[in-house]
């Protein structure tokens, strides 16, 4: 098992065994870039039929995806472990029932459409999932949703984020943008934004490590 896989297995194991529960919002990792944690119940409504996602930080090749409220065993991958490190970008079509991998130009996964609210999850190596809904983690809150303050991105753009409860460090950070339809300029905007976020987050982590 390589270093990233070892870290991923240990981290998810620690999250599942931890008894620490957060009752307050997580602090913004960078108040100049991110707004305060929305700190809801871990679910989001389908305000539009399509959403664009970018993976900005993934420390251990996690699978990241979504599930519909009431169906936590039906997991729908947005990015699998093979996508990590390639600045992936994907499109969810809620009405069509598919996740499209834009950078690889292929279908990532299929799902049965639902009108229910949806939440997020991460998992490692086919192991147990950690959810955005604390009730599905035995009361453990390890999820934050920070709005992006950049005026160039569409309103409602957030960063679905999973956090190590022991250290407060980010372990996974994505960018979620609700869009009416995806055209080429929007795709390039999202790619550029994801690259900038990735560089900034990694820079802060490197600075913190020294």
Secondary structure as UniProt FT lines:
FT   HELIX           3..17
FT   TURN            31..33
FT   STRAND          34..37
FT   STRAND          50..58
FT   TURN            59..60
FT   STRAND          63..68
FT   TURN            69..70
FT   TURN            72..73
FT   STRAND          76..79
FT   HELIX           81..83
FT   TURN            84..85
FT   STRAND          89..93
FT   TURN            94..97
FT   STRAND          98..101
FT   TURN            102..105
FT   STRAND          106..110
FT   STRAND          118..123
FT   TURN            125..126
FT   STRAND          130..131
FT   HELIX           134..137
FT   TURN            138..139
FT   STRAND          143..148
FT   TURN            151..152
FT   TURN            155..156
FT   STRAND          158..163
FT   TURN            165..167
FT   STRAND          170..179
FT   HELIX           184..209
//
